[in-house]
Amino acid sequence: MTLRACFIGLLVLISQSGYAAIDTYEFKDDLTRERFQALSAELRCPKCQNQNIADSNSPIAKDLRDELYRMLDSGASDTAIVDFMVTRYGEFVLYRPRVSSQTYLLWYAPAGLLSSV
């Protein structure tokens, strides 16, 4: 094998690594597809700072999209899916954390600070 052939082979391998895989899912109906899109836009990637799992290319986001698809395909409700994700990854996966004793300050401290000014 010549040096030129090795160089061309290396260029082909490097150029192919730049293409990201695109997830393709087959949905039962349009409603399930819309639910998938809405939930994947609402769930934050645990690895990325401010990206949802729909936009993230990280391996964990792909795993979450696969899990989301599997749960939707098995008939799980949106609430059950979100509860599962929160149980597994914590409130961080939600862009809008639920109001609870742990997030009370997050929701109401800004209002308290503004009213005292």
C-alpha positions, 0 to 999 in steps of 0.5 A, spaced: 500 500 500 502 506 498 503 512 502 498 516 498 493 510 498 494 510 506 493 518 506 486 518 502 484 512 506 485 516 513 481 522 510 475 518 508 475 515 515 476 522 518 471 525 514 466 520 516 467 521 523 464 528 522 457 526 521 452 525 527 447 519 527 440 521 526 435 518 530 429 515 527 423 512 530 417 509 528 411 512 531 404 509 532 400 515 530 401 523 530 399 524 537 405 519 540 410 523 535 408 530 538 408 527 545 415 525 544 417 531 541 414 535 546 417 531 552 424 531 549 424 538 548 422 539 556 427 534 559 434 537 560 440 533 558 444 531 564 451 532 561 449 538 558 448 545 561 442 548 557 440 543 552 434 538 552 435 531 550 432 533 543 438 537 541 443 534 545 448 529 541 451 526 548 450 519 549 446 520 555 441 524 551 441 518 546 439 513 551 434 518 554 431 519 547 431 511 546 428 510 553 423 515 552 421 512 545 420 505 549 416 508 554 411 511 549 411 505 545 409 501 551 403 506 553 406 510 559 403 516 560 407 523 560 406 523 568 409 516 568 415 518 564 417 525 567 416 521 574 421 516 571 426 521 569 426 525 575 427 519 580 433 516 575 436 523 574 433 528 579 430 535 578 435 537 574 432 534 568 426 538 568 427 545 565 421 547 570 422 544 577 416 542 581 414 546 587 416 542 593 419 543 599 426 542 596 424 547 590 420 552 594 426 557 595 427 557 587 420 559 586 418 564 591 425 567 593 425 572 587 418 574 588 420 575 596 426 579 594 423 584 589 417 585 594 423 587 599 426 592 594 
